[in-house]
Amino acid sequence: MARPPTIKDAQILQAAREVFLEKGITATTAEVARRAGVAEGSLFNRFKTKHDLFRAAMRDQMEEPPWLETLDRRAGQGDVRETLLAVGQEIVQFYRRLMPLMMMSWSNPKAGLPELQHDAPLRAMRRVSAFFGAEMQAGRLRRHDPEILARSFLGGLSNYVFFEILLNAQKEMPMPLDTFLRGLVDLLWSGVAPATGGE
């Protein structure tokens, strides 16, 4: 008689991630088990508590995003606007993962989410600010306070994701991301395009 297939931790964690992102920390382990197609007891054989399961499921969502690591190497390369469009797409994906988790964490401080999420936006702001500063130093952007520019860029992107979450909850369609990103980059560019008429 063939043994039943064993479910991998990755399948359980994927199911848990989906359920927690849909229902928040108040989701039950029974709901996670149903989604994963396992008995609820199987979860507790692998994770001692629901919070352990939650932390394990969300850990990879907390990892440092690749764009944060590569942004400094993008300074001085290619067209600044195209870089901002590409990085903007990556940042929106990052905020789409991070924002629901931050909302859950703030409303349920005992959930014990990994600490990365709390300082990730600050690190992002500093890294984006350094990127803008490097582009200004290279003469590819007009001089301005790079932190104000970074806050404007990141603030616009996080606001887009926040409204996307709200509109989706109301079953309304948000503005397409490409339309918003191009408009945001054009708006910022009008204030920081180099006076020489270059990039």
N, C-alpha and C positions, 0 to 999 in steps of 0.2 A: 504494500500500500504506500503510495507516494505521500511524503510529508507535505503539509500545507505550506505555501510560500511564506517566508518570514518577511514581515514589513520592516523596512529600514528606518533608522532614526530620522533620516532626511525626509522621508514621506510623512512621518508624524509631525516633524517640525514645520513642514510646508503647510500641512492641514492646520496646525495650531496658529501659524502666522496668519493664514487666511481668516480663520475664525476670530482671532483677537483683533485684527484690523477691521473686520466688519462689525464686531459687537463690543469691542473694548475689553478691559480687564475683567469685567463682570461675566464674560462668557464662561460657560461651565466646561469642565473636563469631559463631561458626557457629550457635549456638542463637538468638541475636538475629536473625541474617539469616533463618533459617528462619521465625521468628515474624513477621518483617516481610514475608516473601515476596520477598526480594531475594538477589542473590548476595553472598557475604561480602565480595568485593572492593569492592562498592558502599559498604559501611560505611567502608572505609579510604580511599575517594575523598573522603569527607566528614569523617571523624574520623581523626586520625593514629594514635591508639592506642586500645586498649580502655578505658583510664582516661579518655581524652578523651571517649569515647562515654558512659561511666558518669557523668562529671561533667555533661555536657550533658543527659543523660536525667534526672538528679536535681535539676538546678538549680531548676526550678519547684517542686519539693517543698520546697525550702529557703526559698522566699519568705515574707516576713512575713505571717502569717495576718490576715485582715480584723478578726477579733475583737480582736486586740491593739491595732489602731489605733483602734477605736471604743469600747473599754471605758470609758475615762475619761468619754466623753459619756453613757454609760448610767447613771452614778452619779446618784442623785436622781430617776431617771425610773421610773415604773411600779412594780410590785410587785417587791420585792427577790428574793423566792423565784423568781418567774417569770423574772427576769433571769438568776439563777444557773442555772436549768434550761436556758435558751436558750444561754447562754455555755458551760455544761458540754457541751452537744451539740457546739458548735463546737470546743471544746478537745479533746474525744475524737477528732474527725475529724483535728485537727492532730497529736495523738499517734499516731494510726493511721498517718499518713504518716511522721512523724519517728522513731518508735521503731525500726522495722526498719532505717532508714538509720543511726541512731546505733549500733545493734548491729553493723552491717556495718563502720562506720567504726572502732569501737573494736577489733574483731577483725582489721581489715585497715587499720592506720594508713597504709599506703602508697597506699591507694586515692585519697587526695587529695580527699575530699569538701569542698564549700564550707564555710567556717568558720561560717556562720550557725547551723548546727544545734547547735554547741557552746555558744553563749551564748543561744540562743532560749529554753530553759527558764528561765534566770536572768532574762531580760527579762520572760518571762511571769509569773514569781513576783513581780517588782517591780511590774508593772502590775496584777496581781490584788490585791496588797497595798495599792497606792494606791487601788484601787476600794473595798476594804473600809474603808480609812481614811476616804475621803470619805463613805461611807455612815454611818460612826460619827459623823463630824463633823456630819453633817446630822441626827443623832438617829434615824436609821432602823435602826441596829443598836446593840446594847449595846456599851459600851466593852470592848475586848479588844485584845491585841496583833495588829494586822492581818497581820503576817507569819506568825504562827502559824496564823491562820485561812486565809491564802492557801496556805501549805504543806499544810495539812490538805485543802483543797479540791483543789488540783492533785495532791497525792500520791494521793488517792483515785482521781482520774481516770486518772492514769498507771498506777496499780496495776491498775485495771480493764482497760486496754489490754494491759498486760503479761500478765495472766492470760487475756485473750481470745486472745492469740497462742499461749500455751502450750496452752490447751484446744483451740483449732482444730488445733494440731499433733497432739494426741491424739484428734482427731475427736470431741471432746465439745462440747456446747453451752454457751457462757457464759451467765451471767445476762443477761436482756434489759437493754439499756442504759437504757431508760426506768425500769424497776424500780429499777436501781441508782442512777440519778441522783436520782430522787425520794427514795429512802431516804437518800442522802448529804446532800442539801439539807435534809431534815427533821431529820437528826441535827445538822447544823451550826446550823440555825435554833433548835433547842432550847437551844443555848448562847448565842446572840447576839440572839435576838428582843428588840426594845426593851421595856423594863420598862413603858412606858406602855400596852402592848397595841395599839399602832399596827401599821404594816406590819412 
